Amino acid sequence: MTAKTRRFHPAGIFLIIFATLIVLVVGGFLWASANPIKVLRLSFTPSTAVADEEFATAPDYSDQGMWAAYPGKTSTASDNPDAIQLSSRLEGADVFYIYPTTYLNRTSWNAPLDDAEANRVVDQTVIKNQGSIFYPSGNIYAPKYRQATFGAFFDDTGQGEIAIERARSDVYAAFDHYINNINNGRPFIIAGHSQGALHTLHLLKDRINNSDLHKQLIAAYVVGWPVSLQEDLSTLENIHACQNPIDTGCVISYQSFDAGGDTEVFAELYEASIGFSGNPRGRSQMLCTNPLNWKVGGKGNKEDNLGGVALARFEAELGAPTPELTGAKCDDLGLLLITEPPQGDWTEYVMAGGNYHVYDYNLFYMNIRENAVIRTMTFMDKNQ
């Protein structure tokens, strides 16, 4: 062995490998932290071409099996939070509810209608936590649809938009069937969350605004999807932002973030998106309806929170509401900032930047439940 030859002890080799792994992990973490949208795109966007995907047969909405919630059909839409008694339900009004994304699979751009896991989340989690809020206000109709997969919303090739438009075609068909065959002139609430809120917003534009249906609209709860006052709502002649707890024929919208979170990535996505005007939304003001006082903008104290209800997944039942769970205030852009973000189980699904998106409805469960009843009663009183 020459003097220039170096031998490494096995422990030294291990330390070098370990140090290299640390560098790679830390480097990967820093890159992921700096590029969250790219991470989501890599993790969830399908590798197949949407044009090559066989799009399943469209749902037949005359079949009650194509509805996740339907009057007379057993569903978690009728569930009540623990310790809350439902003394009565309003008659003569409907709720058309569109659920959020529950399909995370990368194998296709749109969910098959028979995807067991996506349907399980809809039936046993989403309908229970969100749809049940509106149960005291009227008959709940929640159509199943070939939802766009989660990764479609981070795609930058145009394929994601095709998948979203495909999903929207189902929602349009379900709403048309509901109006033409079921509604019979009754007033209705329309509500959605996340992807469902996006489709709700488009229903307002394409089906309700320029028809007599806007006269039947109690309110639209477009929760978990940004609505620009300038680039979206200003283009709708017959639909406006709700200004108070009893306003009807109007839109409610907010996105929940930890007041100490980082909202810049969300703001950048919003800035680049295109509004109904055909223009980028830019940093135009978002509609921020504070669910603690039902005013646009401003602040609500935690004392105004009638009760948040913790997320109940699958077989778990809805727990008792927690009054004064948190306060909330609207920031300059129009995001709803949670002033006392709840901890424990409430943090399990908090997204990057302190985004409480998954909990948008649960944080203010009892406030929304009460408000939907109040707006429905107000509408009926005004239109007797």
RASULCOR-V271691 format. One record per residue. N is the residue number from 1. PHI is phi in whole degrees, 0 to 359 (999 if undefined). Layout:
n->N phi->PHI
n->N phi->PHI
//
This chain:
n->1 phi->999
n->2 phi->281
n->3 phi->293
n->4 phi->280
n->5 phi->282
n->6 phi->244
n->7 phi->245
n->8 phi->259
n->9 phi->294
n->10 phi->309
n->11 phi->295
n->12 phi->294
n->13 phi->300
n->14 phi->300
n->15 phi->296
n->16 phi->296
n->17 phi->298
n->18 phi->297
n->19 phi->296
n->20 phi->298
n->21 phi->298
n->22 phi->299
n->23 phi->299
n->24 phi->295
n->25 phi->295
n->26 phi->297
n->27 phi->299
n->28 phi->296
n->29 phi->296
n->30 phi->296
n->31 phi->295
n->32 phi->297
n->33 phi->296
n->34 phi->276
n->35 phi->226
n->36 phi->297
n->37 phi->291
n->38 phi->296
n->39 phi->297
n->40 phi->297
n->41 phi->296
n->42 phi->293
n->43 phi->279
n->44 phi->235
n->45 phi->282
n->46 phi->300
n->47 phi->273
n->48 phi->276
n->49 phi->275
n->50 phi->298
n->51 phi->292
n->52 phi->271
n->53 phi->277
n->54 phi->282
n->55 phi->276
n->56 phi->299
n->57 phi->302
n->58 phi->297
n->59 phi->295
n->60 phi->258
n->61 phi->281
n->62 phi->281
n->63 phi->268
n->64 phi->298
n->65 phi->294
n->66 phi->269
n->67 phi->237
n->68 phi->287
n->69 phi->220
n->70 phi->201
n->71 phi->306
n->72 phi->89
n->73 phi->264
n->74 phi->295
n->75 phi->201
n->76 phi->281
n->77 phi->297
n->78 phi->266
n->79 phi->292
n->80 phi->243
n->81 phi->300
n->82 phi->302
n->83 phi->75
n->84 phi->251
n->85 phi->262
n->86 phi->270
n->87 phi->284
n->88 phi->198
n->89 phi->236
n->90 phi->287
n->91 phi->256
n->92 phi->94
n->93 phi->225
n->94 phi->236
n->95 phi->229
n->96 phi->259
n->97 phi->246
n->98 phi->242
n->99 phi->283
n->100 phi->279
n->101 phi->294
n->102 phi->235
n->103 phi->255
n->104 phi->250
n->105 phi->288
n->106 phi->263
n->107 phi->280
n->108 phi->207
n->109 phi->282
n->110 phi->233
n->111 phi->288
n->112 phi->297
n->113 phi->297
n->114 phi->258
n->115 phi->293
n->116 phi->296
n->117 phi->289
n->118 phi->299
n->119 phi->291
n->120 phi->296
n->121 phi->295
n->122 phi->299
n->123 phi->290
n->124 phi->255
n->125 phi->235
n->126 phi->290
n->127 phi->300
n->128 phi->296
n->129 phi->276
n->130 phi->244
n->131 phi->300
n->132 phi->296
n->133 phi->303
n->134 phi->266
n->135 phi->303
n->136 phi->292
n->137 phi->269
n->138 phi->159
n->139 phi->287
n->140 phi->260
n->141 phi->239
n->142 phi->233
n->143 phi->285
n->144 phi->284
n->145 phi->208
n->146 phi->280
n->147 phi->301
n->148 phi->288
n->149 phi->294
n->150 phi->307
n->151 phi->294
n->152 phi->299
n->153 phi->277
n->154 phi->241
n->155 phi->287
n->156 phi->238
n->157 phi->255
n->158 phi->95
n->159 phi->289
n->160 phi->298
n->161 phi->296
n->162 phi->298
n->163 phi->297
n->164 phi->294
n->165 phi->294
n->166 phi->298
n->167 phi->299
n->168 phi->297
n->169 phi->298
n->170 phi->293
n->171 phi->297
n->172 phi->300
n->173 phi->297
n->174 phi->294
n->175 phi->294
n->176 phi->299
n->177 phi->296
n->178 phi->300
n->179 phi->293
n->180 phi->281
n->181 phi->236
n->182 phi->234
n->183 phi->298
n->184 phi->56
n->185 phi->82
n->186 phi->285
n->187 phi->293
n->188 phi->216
n->189 phi->266
n->190 phi->239
n->191 phi->217
n->192 phi->201
n->193 phi->220
n->194 phi->57
n->195 phi->305
n->196 phi->297
n->197 phi->291
n->198 phi->300
n->199 phi->294
n->200 phi->299
n->201 phi->300
n->202 phi->289
n->203 phi->299
n->204 phi->301
n->205 phi->287
n->206 phi->265
n->207 phi->237
n->208 phi->251
n->209 phi->304
n->210 phi->260
n->211 phi->227
n->212 phi->292
n->213 phi->298
n->214 phi->296
n->215 phi->283
n->216 phi->262
n->217 phi->284
n->218 phi->285
n->219 phi->189
n->220 phi->241
n->221 phi->263
n->222 phi->259
n->223 phi->256
n->224 phi->83
n->225 phi->214
n->226 phi->289
n->227 phi->236
n->228 phi->277
n->229 phi->297
n->230 phi->276
n->231 phi->268
n->232 phi->244
n->233 phi->295
n->234 phi->294
n->235 phi->272
n->236 phi->261
n->237 phi->293
n->238 phi->252
n->239 phi->230
n->240 phi->229
n->241 phi->281
n->242 phi->296
n->243 phi->250
n->244 phi->205
n->245 phi->292
n->246 phi->245
n->247 phi->295
n->248 phi->231
n->249 phi->68
n->250 phi->220
n->251 phi->244
n->252 phi->244
n->253 phi->204
n->254 phi->196
n->255 phi->231
n->256 phi->265
n->257 phi->226
n->258 phi->300
n->259 phi->300
n->260 phi->262
n->261 phi->275
n->262 phi->251
n->263 phi->263
n->264 phi->294
n->265 phi->298
n->266 phi->299
n->267 phi->297
n->268 phi->292
n->269 phi->297
n->270 phi->298
n->271 phi->300
n->272 phi->276
n->273 phi->286
n->274 phi->258
n->275 phi->273
n->276 phi->298
n->277 phi->289
n->278 phi->92
n->279 phi->258
n->280 phi->300
n->281 phi->290
n->282 phi->54
n->283 phi->258
n->284 phi->296
n->285 phi->296
n->286 phi->281
n->287 phi->290
n->288 phi->236
n->289 phi->269
n->290 phi->282
n->291 phi->288
n->292 phi->270
n->293 phi->219
n->294 phi->64
n->295 phi->256
n->296 phi->278
n->297 phi->79
n->298 phi->83
n->299 phi->231
n->300 phi->237
n->301 phi->280
n->302 phi->297
n->303 phi->296
n->304 phi->274
n->305 phi->277
n->306 phi->288
n->307 phi->149
n->308 phi->274
n->309 phi->238
n->310 phi->301
n->311 phi->300
n->312 phi->251
n->313 phi->257
n->314 phi->55
n->315 phi->286
n->316 phi->295
n->317 phi->269
n->318 phi->297
n->319 phi->278
n->320 phi->288
n->321 phi->298
n->322 phi->251
n->323 phi->298
n->324 phi->58
n->325 phi->298
n->326 phi->196
n->327 phi->269
n->328 phi->202
n->329 phi->219
n->330 phi->270
n->331 phi->271
n->332 phi->295
n->333 phi->280
n->334 phi->117
n->335 phi->269
n->336 phi->269
n->337 phi->262
n->338 phi->279
n->339 phi->280
n->340 phi->230
n->341 phi->305
n->342 phi->293
n->343 phi->251
n->344 phi->67
n->345 phi->300
n->346 phi->288
n->347 phi->259
n->348 phi->301
n->349 phi->243
n->350 phi->293
n->351 phi->268
n->352 phi->306
n->353 phi->81
n->354 phi->78
n->355 phi->279
n->356 phi->269
n->357 phi->309
n->358 phi->299
n->359 phi->257
n->360 phi->310
n->361 phi->278
n->362 phi->297
n->363 phi->300
n->364 phi->231
n->365 phi->309
n->366 phi->288
n->367 phi->295
n->368 phi->292
n->369 phi->302
n->370 phi->295
n->371 phi->293
n->372 phi->299
n->373 phi->293
n->374 phi->299
n->375 phi->295
n->376 phi->296
n->377 phi->296
n->378 phi->298
n->379 phi->300
n->380 phi->295
n->381 phi->295
n->382 phi->286
n->383 phi->244
n->384 phi->297
//
